[in-house]
Amino acid sequence: WQALKDPKVLRLALIYFLWVIGFWGFSFWMPQVLKSLSGWPPSVVAWSIAIPMSAALLVQVYCGYSSEKRNEKRWHVATTLFIGTIGFLATPHSPSPEISLFFICLTAVGVYGGMGVWWTMPTTFLSGAAAAGAMGLINSSGNMGGWVGPYMLGFINGHTGSFTYGYYVMGACMFLAALLILTLPKSMEHKED
């Protein structure tokens, strides 16, 4: 009950809902989007997906290291989400397959890069059963976003014949999530004693 009454927990739940709309919308549809933008055969698309996922892994590891070294969380997570926003908004307008792959890399960095640092934030002000309840609430809201994102992108693509507007919506969700992270109190940078 403490988690349900805490405004910081509710804000974290909203942030994660918005974030995961982009996260799962991107992850679920990435091969199809890359194929439609590039015109590459499925075998090339399959191998090409390793590039954005590798970039995202490297950024996630670096983001965690940098966050720990600088003792800062909010800007590390928000920056990756802003990068993802750029990727979402630019991908549909790529003039070549290689540039579309570059913007898909930015999107992957955005949706995956801050995830490790993100999950350290609730435990800075909650512990024990309250932390478990808060993390459950936050993750559950993300699960709802995980349904909304892929469904929404498929629905928009089915009605418009393009991923463009769906990518705009996911970019907007990522941007709002980044802004909301920056509204979190600085006290969430450090574990309370």
C-alpha positions as protocol buffer text, in pm:
chain_id: "A"
residue {
  index: 1
  type: TRP
  ca { x: 0 y: 0 z: 0 }
}
residue {
  index: 2
  type: GLN
  ca { x: 292 y: 231 z: 67 }
}
residue {
  index: 3
  type: ALA
  ca { x: 400 y: 197 z: -296 }
}
residue {
  index: 4
  type: LEU
  ca { x: 52 y: 280 z: -425 }
}
residue {
  index: 5
  type: LYS
  ca { x: 41 y: 600 z: -219 }
}
residue {
  index: 6
  type: ASP
  ca { x: 391 y: 724 z: -300 }
}
residue {
  index: 7
  type: PRO
  ca { x: 389 y: 989 z: -577 }
}
residue {
  index: 8
  type: LYS
  ca { x: 747 y: 900 z: -674 }
}
residue {
  index: 9
  type: VAL
  ca { x: 649 y: 536 z: -730 }
}
residue {
  index: 10
  type: LEU
  ca { x: 346 y: 639 z: -936 }
}
residue {
  index: 11
  type: ARG
  ca { x: 568 y: 868 z: -1145 }
}
residue {
  index: 12
  type: LEU
  ca { x: 816 y: 583 z: -1196 }
}
residue {
  index: 13
  type: ALA
  ca { x: 528 y: 359 z: -1306 }
}
residue {
  index: 14
  type: LEU
  ca { x: 414 y: 618 z: -1561 }
}
residue {
  index: 15
  type: ILE
  ca { x: 769 y: 667 z: -1687 }
}
residue {
  index: 16
  type: TYR
  ca { x: 817 y: 295 z: -1734 }
}
residue {
  index: 17
  type: PHE
  ca { x: 479 y: 258 z: -1907 }
}
residue {
  index: 18
  type: LEU
  ca { x: 576 y: 525 z: -2162 }
}
residue {
  index: 19
  type: TRP
  ca { x: 926 y: 386 z: -2201 }
}
residue {
  index: 20
  type: VAL
  ca { x: 811 y: 30 z: -2260 }
}
residue {
  index: 21
  type: ILE
  ca { x: 563 y: 140 z: -2526 }
}
residue {
  index: 22
  type: GLY
  ca { x: 871 y: 236 z: -2727 }
}
residue {
  index: 23
  type: PHE
  ca { x: 1083 y: -52 z: -2598 }
}
residue {
  index: 24
  type: TRP
  ca { x: 851 y: -333 z: -2707 }
}
residue {
  index: 25
  type: GLY
  ca { x: 708 y: -153 z: -3009 }
}
residue {
  index: 26
  type: PHE
  ca { x: 1062 y: -115 z: -3137 }
}
residue {
  index: 27
  type: SER
  ca { x: 1183 y: -461 z: -3037 }
}
residue {
  index: 28
  type: PHE
  ca { x: 883 y: -646 z: -3179 }
}
residue {
  index: 29
  type: TRP
  ca { x: 870 y: -463 z: -3513 }
}
residue {
  index: 30
  type: MET
  ca { x: 1241 y: -383 z: -3570 }
}
residue {
  index: 31
  type: PRO
  ca { x: 1306 y: -658 z: -3828 }
}
residue {
  index: 32
  type: GLN
  ca { x: 997 y: -566 z: -4030 }
}
residue {
  index: 33
  type: VAL
  ca { x: 1076 y: -193 z: -4016 }
}
residue {
  index: 34
  type: LEU
  ca { x: 1436 y: -250 z: -4125 }
}
residue {
  index: 35
  type: LYS
  ca { x: 1321 y: -478 z: -4408 }
}
residue {
  index: 36
  type: SER
  ca { x: 1065 y: -225 z: -4532 }
}
residue {
  index: 37
  type: LEU
  ca { x: 1310 y: 67 z: -4515 }
}
residue {
  index: 38
  type: SER
  ca { x: 1609 y: -111 z: -4663 }
}
residue {
  index: 39
  type: GLY
  ca { x: 1460 y: -355 z: -4910 }
}
residue {
  index: 40
  type: TRP
  ca { x: 1724 y: -604 z: -4797 }
}
residue {
  index: 41
  type: PRO
  ca { x: 1646 y: -977 z: -4811 }
}
residue {
  index: 42
  type: PRO
  ca { x: 1548 y: -1141 z: -4480 }
}
residue {
  index: 43
  type: SER
  ca { x: 1892 y: -1302 z: -4434 }
}
residue {
  index: 44
  type: VAL
  ca { x: 2068 y: -963 z: -4451 }
}
residue {
  index: 45
  type: VAL
  ca { x: 1809 y: -808 z: -4219 }
}
residue {
  index: 46
  type: ALA
  ca { x: 1861 y: -1092 z: -3969 }
}
residue {
  index: 47
  type: TRP
  ca { x: 2237 y: -1038 z: -3960 }
}
residue {
  index: 48
  type: SER
  ca { x: 2200 y: -659 z: -3956 }
}
residue {
  index: 49
  type: ILE
  ca { x: 1995 y: -667 z: -3636 }
}
residue {
  index: 50
  type: ALA
  ca { x: 2310 y: -768 z: -3450 }
}
residue {
  index: 51
  type: ILE
  ca { x: 2454 y: -421 z: -3513 }
}
residue {
  index: 52
  type: PRO
  ca { x: 2196 y: -212 z: -3322 }
}
residue {
  index: 53
  type: MET
  ca { x: 2170 y: -471 z: -3048 }
}
residue {
  index: 54
  type: SER
  ca { x: 2550 y: -472 z: -3003 }
}
residue {
  index: 55
  type: ALA
  ca { x: 2553 y: -92 z: -2991 }
}
residue {
  index: 56
  type: ALA
  ca { x: 2278 y: -98 z: -2729 }
}
residue {
  index: 57
  type: LEU
  ca { x: 2470 y: -351 z: -2518 }
}
residue {
  index: 58
  type: LEU
  ca { x: 2787 y: -140 z: -2525 }
}
residue {
  index: 59
  type: VAL
  ca { x: 2597 y: 175 z: -2429 }
}
residue {
  index: 60
  type: GLN
  ca { x: 2410 y: -5 z: -2151 }
}
residue {
  index: 61
  type: VAL
  ca { x: 2737 y: -125 z: -1997 }
}
residue {
  index: 62
  type: TYR
  ca { x: 2897 y: 218 z: -2035 }
}
residue {
  index: 63
  type: CYS
  ca { x: 2590 y: 393 z: -1896 }
}
residue {
  index: 64
  type: GLY
  ca { x: 2599 y: 178 z: -1584 }
}
residue {
  index: 65
  type: TYR
  ca { x: 2973 y: 235 z: -1537 }
}
residue {
  index: 66
  type: SER
  ca { x: 2944 y: 611 z: -1595 }
}
residue {
  index: 67
  type: SER
  ca { x: 2643 y: 644 z: -1367 }
}
residue {
  index: 68
  type: GLU
  ca { x: 2821 y: 466 z: -1085 }
}
residue {
  index: 69
  type: LYS
  ca { x: 3141 y: 665 z: -1134 }
}
residue {
  index: 70
  type: ARG
  ca { x: 2961 y: 1003 z: -1139 }
}
residue {
  index: 71
  type: ASN
  ca { x: 2701 y: 902 z: -878 }
}
residue {
  index: 72
  type: GLU
  ca { x: 2426 y: 1030 z: -1110 }
}
residue {
  index: 73
  type: LYS
  ca { x: 2120 y: 846 z: -1244 }
}
residue {
  index: 74
  type: ARG
  ca { x: 1857 y: 1080 z: -1386 }
}
residue {
  index: 75
  type: TRP
  ca { x: 2058 y: 1233 z: -1669 }
}
residue {
  index: 76
  type: HIS
  ca { x: 2209 y: 897 z: -1765 }
}
residue {
  index: 77
  type: VAL
  ca { x: 1867 y: 743 z: -1815 }
}
residue {
  index: 78
  type: ALA
  ca { x: 1708 y: 1055 z: -1967 }
}
residue {
  index: 79
  type: THR
  ca { x: 1992 y: 1099 z: -2217 }
}
residue {
  index: 80
  type: THR
  ca { x: 1946 y: 748 z: -2354 }
}
residue {
  index: 81
  type: LEU
  ca { x: 1572 y: 811 z: -2388 }
}
residue {
  index: 82
  type: PHE
  ca { x: 1637 y: 1138 z: -2572 }
}
residue {
  index: 83
  type: ILE
  ca { x: 1870 y: 949 z: -2809 }
}
residue {
  index: 84
  type: GLY
  ca { x: 1591 y: 694 z: -2864 }
}
residue {
  index: 85
  type: THR
  ca { x: 1351 y: 978 z: -2940 }
}
residue {
  index: 86
  type: ILE
  ca { x: 1582 y: 1104 z: -3214 }
}
residue {
  index: 87
  type: GLY
  ca { x: 1606 y: 752 z: -3355 }
}
residue {
  index: 88
  type: PHE
  ca { x: 1230 y: 706 z: -3358 }
}
residue {
  index: 89
  type: LEU
  ca { x: 1164 y: 1040 z: -3526 }
}
residue {
  index: 90
  type: ALA
  ca { x: 1442 y: 1009 z: -3785 }
}
residue {
  index: 91
  type: THR
  ca { x: 1417 y: 642 z: -3886 }
}
residue {
  index: 92
  type: PRO
  ca { x: 1112 y: 677 z: -4113 }
}
residue {
  index: 93
  type: HIS
  ca { x: 1285 y: 952 z: -4313 }
}
residue {
  index: 94
  type: SER
  ca { x: 1609 y: 770 z: -4384 }
}
residue {
  index: 95
  type: PRO
  ca { x: 1730 y: 830 z: -4741 }
}
residue {
  index: 96
  type: SER
  ca { x: 1927 y: 503 z: -4763 }
}
residue {
  index: 97
  type: PRO
  ca { x: 1936 y: 157 z: -4603 }
}
residue {
  index: 98
  type: GLU
  ca { x: 2263 y: 235 z: -4426 }
}
residue {
  index: 99
  type: ILE
  ca { x: 2125 y: 554 z: -4272 }
}
residue {
  index: 100
  type: SER
  ca { x: 1808 y: 374 z: -4166 }
}
residue {
  index: 101
  type: LEU
  ca { x: 2029 y: 116 z: -3991 }
}
residue {
  index: 102
  type: PHE
  ca { x: 2217 y: 401 z: -3820 }
}
residue {
  index: 103
  type: PHE
  ca { x: 1893 y: 553 z: -3688 }
}
residue {
  index: 104
  type: ILE
  ca { x: 1772 y: 209 z: -3580 }
}
residue {
  index: 105
  type: CYS
  ca { x: 2099 y: 184 z: -3385 }
}
residue {
  index: 106
  type: LEU
  ca { x: 2017 y: 515 z: -3214 }
}
residue {
  index: 107
  type: THR
  ca { x: 1671 y: 385 z: -3131 }
}
residue {
  index: 108
  type: ALA
  ca { x: 1814 y: 63 z: -2986 }
}
residue {
  index: 109
  type: VAL
  ca { x: 2060 y: 261 z: -2776 }
}
residue {
  index: 110
  type: GLY
  ca { x: 1768 y: 471 z: -2653 }
}
residue {
  index: 111
  type: VAL
  ca { x: 1535 y: 191 z: -2556 }
}
residue {
  index: 112
  type: TYR
  ca { x: 1797 y: -37 z: -2399 }
}
residue {
  index: 113
  type: GLY
  ca { x: 2084 y: 191 z: -2290 }
}
residue {
  index: 114
  type: GLY
  ca { x: 1951 y: 321 z: -1959 }
}
residue {
  index: 115
  type: MET
  ca { x: 1770 y: 9 z: -1845 }
}
residue {
  index: 116
  type: GLY
  ca { x: 2038 y: -106 z: -1598 }
}
residue {
  index: 117
  type: VAL
  ca { x: 2059 y: 231 z: -1426 }
}
residue {
  index: 118
  type: TRP
  ca { x: 1679 y: 264 z: -1429 }
}
residue {
  index: 119
  type: TRP
  ca { x: 1621 y: -34 z: -1203 }
}
residue {
  index: 120
  type: THR
  ca { x: 1849 y: 110 z: -935 }
}
residue {
  index: 121
  type: MET
  ca { x: 1623 y: 414 z: -889 }
}
residue {
  index: 122
  type: PRO
  ca { x: 1333 y: 265 z: -685 }
}
residue {
  index: 123
  type: THR
  ca { x: 1573 y: 117 z: -431 }
}
residue {
  index: 124
  type: THR
  ca { x: 1720 y: 461 z: -355 }
}
residue {
  index: 125
  type: PHE
  ca { x: 1415 y: 551 z: -147 }
}
residue {
  index: 126
  type: LEU
  ca { x: 1241 y: 218 z: -77 }
}
residue {
  index: 127
  type: SER
  ca { x: 1354 y: -102 z: 87 }
}
residue {
  index: 128
  type: GLY
  ca { x: 1215 y: -436 z: 191 }
}
residue {
  index: 129
  type: ALA
  ca { x: 850 y: -511 z: 118 }
}
residue {
  index: 130
  type: ALA
  ca { x: 788 y: -153 z: -1 }
}
residue {
  index: 131
  type: ALA
  ca { x: 1064 y: -188 z: -263 }
}
residue {
  index: 132
  type: ALA
  ca { x: 923 y: -522 z: -377 }
}
residue {
  index: 133
  type: GLY
  ca { x: 573 y: -378 z: -407 }
}
residue {
  index: 134
  type: ALA
  ca { x: 698 y: -69 z: -587 }
}
residue {
  index: 135
  type: MET
  ca { x: 906 y: -270 z: -832 }
}
residue {
  index: 136
  type: GLY
  ca { x: 607 y: -495 z: -897 }
}
residue {
  index: 137
  type: LEU
  ca { x: 382 y: -195 z: -964 }
}
residue {
  index: 138
  type: ILE
  ca { x: 640 y: -31 z: -1190 }
}
residue {
  index: 139
  type: ASN
  ca { x: 702 y: -353 z: -1381 }
}
residue {
  index: 140
  type: SER
  ca { x: 327 y: -419 z: -1417 }
}
residue {
  index: 141
  type: SER
  ca { x: 274 y: -77 z: -1569 }
}
residue {
  index: 142
  type: GLY
  ca { x: 560 y: -154 z: -1807 }
}
residue {
  index: 143
  type: ASN
  ca { x: 390 y: -479 z: -1902 }
}
residue {
  index: 144
  type: MET
  ca { x: 83 y: -279 z: -2003 }
}
residue {
  index: 145
  type: GLY
  ca { x: 308 y: -57 z: -2216 }
}
residue {
  index: 146
  type: GLY
  ca { x: 456 y: -375 z: -2361 }
}
residue {
  index: 147
  type: TRP
  ca { x: 113 y: -463 z: -2492 }
}
residue {
  index: 148
  type: VAL
  ca { x: 26 y: -112 z: -2610 }
}
residue {
  index: 149
  type: GLY
  ca { x: 348 y: -49 z: -2809 }
}
residue {
  index: 150
  type: PRO
  ca { x: 351 y: -345 z: -3049 }
}
residue {
  index: 151
  type: TYR
  ca { x: -27 y: -345 z: -3088 }
}
residue {
  index: 152
  type: MET
  ca { x: -36 y: 29 z: -3158 }
}
residue {
  index: 153
  type: LEU
  ca { x: 243 y: 10 z: -3414 }
}
residue {
  index: 154
  type: GLY
  ca { x: 76 y: -283 z: -3591 }
}
residue {
  index: 155
  type: PHE
  ca { x: -260 y: -106 z: -3588 }
}
residue {
  index: 156
  type: ILE
  ca { x: -117 y: 215 z: -3732 }
}
residue {
  index: 157
  type: ASN
  ca { x: 84 y: 26 z: -3993 }
}
residue {
  index: 158
  type: GLY
  ca { x: -222 y: -175 z: -4092 }
}
residue {
  index: 159
  type: HIS
  ca { x: -433 y: 138 z: -4141 }
}
residue {
  index: 160
  type: THR
  ca { x: -173 y: 366 z: -4301 }
}
residue {
  index: 161
  type: GLY
  ca { x: 59 y: 119 z: -4472 }
}
residue {
  index: 162
  type: SER
  ca { x: 352 y: 288 z: -4298 }
}
residue {
  index: 163
  type: PHE
  ca { x: 540 y: 269 z: -3969 }
}
residue {
  index: 164
  type: THR
  ca { x: 597 y: 647 z: -3970 }
}
residue {
  index: 165
  type: TYR
  ca { x: 314 y: 761 z: -3744 }
}
residue {
  index: 166
  type: GLY
  ca { x: 369 y: 472 z: -3505 }
}
residue {
  index: 167
  type: TYR
  ca { x: 734 y: 570 z: -3476 }
}
residue {
  index: 168
  type: TYR
  ca { x: 625 y: 928 z: -3405 }
}
residue {
  index: 169
  type: VAL
  ca { x: 398 y: 810 z: -3123 }
}
residue {
  index: 170
  type: MET
  ca { x: 671 y: 591 z: -2974 }
}
residue {
  index: 171
  type: GLY
  ca { x: 920 y: 878 z: -3004 }
}
residue {
  index: 172
  type: ALA
  ca { x: 676 y: 1105 z: -2819 }
}
residue {
  index: 173
  type: CYS
  ca { x: 636 y: 844 z: -2544 }
}
residue {
  index: 174
  type: MET
  ca { x: 1013 y: 816 z: -2505 }
}
residue {
  index: 175
  type: PHE
  ca { x: 1047 y: 1195 z: -2496 }
}
residue {
  index: 176
  type: LEU
  ca { x: 780 y: 1227 z: -2225 }
}
residue {
  index: 177
  type: ALA
  ca { x: 945 y: 951 z: -2024 }
}
residue {
  index: 178
  type: ALA
  ca { x: 1279 y: 1135 z: -2045 }
}
residue {
  index: 179
  type: LEU
  ca { x: 1122 y: 1463 z: -1933 }
}
residue {
  index: 180
  type: LEU
  ca { x: 948 y: 1290 z: -1642 }
}
residue {
  index: 181
  type: ILE
  ca { x: 1274 y: 1131 z: -1530 }
}
residue {
  index: 182
  type: LEU
  ca { x: 1427 y: 1477 z: -1506 }
}
residue {
  index: 183
  type: THR
  ca { x: 1143 y: 1583 z: -1274 }
}
residue {
  index: 184
  type: LEU
  ca { x: 1239 y: 1316 z: -1020 }
}
residue {
  index: 185
  type: PRO
  ca { x: 1402 y: 1453 z: -705 }
}
residue {
  index: 186
  type: LYS
  ca { x: 1781 y: 1460 z: -688 }
}
residue {
  index: 187
  type: SER
  ca { x: 1754 y: 1249 z: -375 }
}
residue {
  index: 188
  type: MET
  ca { x: 1689 y: 954 z: -605 }
}
residue {
  index: 189
  type: GLU
  ca { x: 2054 y: 975 z: -711 }
}
residue {
  index: 190
  type: HIS
  ca { x: 2172 y: 817 z: -386 }
}
residue {
  index: 191
  type: LYS
  ca { x: 2060 y: 540 z: -155 }
}
residue {
  index: 192
  type: GLU
  ca { x: 1900 y: 678 z: 159 }
}
residue {
  index: 193
  type: ASP
  ca { x: 2046 y: 549 z: 487 }
}
